[in-house]
Amino acid sequence: MQGGMPADAAVVPVESGARGRVLLVDCELDDLHSYAETLQREGYEVRTCACHCEGLTALEEESFDFVVVCQGTAAFEGRAILERVKQIDRHIPVLVIARCHDTRCYIDAIHLGAIDYYEKPLHVSEIVRLVKNSLLYRRPAT
């Protein structure tokens, strides 16, 4: 599923060459480091968190332009992060990456405002593509 921009959202083109701040939350350390290293090489500032509680703390301490959160089980551990991001600014794109596909979690994630929901393994180039495309235009906070 590809997420779209709300019809009422104002868009502001990002300055050429500007990069954003990305929060990565993934309990699988190999994936966390791989995604972070690739995004950093692309010029993004990346904050990594190896657990969902740490991710929630990061959201309270810093601002981010894009959030990637892993869903490990049908319990949808990343739900609290997705909900908090949307409380902070509903226009911040959130990508959910699942260790195993769960239709109920997929529906919840999209309904709560995730831009997309992918099943692992997700190649690092796909993460970069999603971040670049989402940050091509930034919407002002409301």
N, C-alpha and C positions, 0 to 999 in steps of 0.2 A: 504494500500500500504506500503510495506517495502522498505526503502531507501537502496541503496547500495553504496559501495565505488567506486569512479572513478578508472578506470583501471590504470591510470597513477599516482595514489597517492602512495607515499612512506608511509609505516606504521612503527611506532616505538612502540614496546610493552611498556606499562606503567609499572613502577616499582610496584612490589607486594605491596598491601596495600595502594597505593597512591590514593587519591581522587581528584576531580576537583572542579572548581568554576562554579556555575550554576546561571544564571540570569533567574528569573521567572517574567513574566509580565502578570498580570491578573487583570481585573477590579472587579472580583468577590472575595471579601476579604476572604470569608470562604474557597474557593478553594486555594487561594494564600497562606493562613496560613497553611492549611492542607498539601499542597504539600511541602512547605518550611520546616515544622517541620519534616516530614517524611524523606526528603533528608538530613537534618541536623543530624538526628539520624543515618543515614547511613554513616555519615562522610564527607558529601559534604559541602563546604562553599557556602552559598546561599545568594544572593542579591535579595530582593523582590521589585517590583515596581507595584503600583496600577493603573498606567496609562501608555499609550504608550509614551508620552512625557518624562516621568521620565525614562522609559526604554532606550530611545535614549540617554539621558544624561548619564546614567550609562555606556553605551557602549563607550562613549567618555572619561570617567574617569577611567575605570577599564578594565581588560581583563577577559574573560570568556572562559571556555572549552565547555560549553553547554548552549543553550538558549531555554526556553519554552515561547511561546507567545500565548496569547489568541486572538481569532478572535471572536468578538461579533456579528457582522452583515455582511451583504453582501458587506459593504463598505471595508472590510478587513483592519481594523485599524492597524493590526500588520505588514502590508506589508513594511512600512518604516523601522521597526526593522529588518525584514528578509533581506531587501536589504542592510542595513548598515552593518549587521553582515557579509554578503558575500563580501562586499567591504573591510572590515577589514581583513578577512581571510576566504576564501571560504571553508575551511575544518572544520570550527566550526559547529557542528550539531545544527540545529534549528528544534524544534518540534512545530507545530501549533496545538492548541486545539481549536475547534470551539464550540460555544454555540449552533449553529444550522448548519447543513451541508449545504453548498452551493457549487455546482459543479464548478462554475466559480472560486471561491476562492480556492478550492482544486487544480484545474489545475494550477492557478497562483502560489500558494505556492510551489508545486512540481517543476514547471518550474523554479522558482527562486532559488531552491536549498534546500527547506525544506526536512528533512529526512523522515518526515511522517506528516500526518494530521489526527487527531482523533476528533470525536465528543464527547462532554460531555454528560453524566458524564464519566469521566475517573478515574478509581480507582487509588489511590496513589501507589499501588504496581506496576501498569503498568508504571507509570512515573519512578519509581525507576529502573525497568527492562530496560526501554529504555535508561536512562542515563547510567546505568552500561554497557550495551552492546555497546553503542556508544563510551564510554570512555575507553573501553577495549584496544583499540589501538588509539593512538593519531598521527595525521599527522602533520608534520612540517608546519609552516606558509610559504606561498609563496609570 
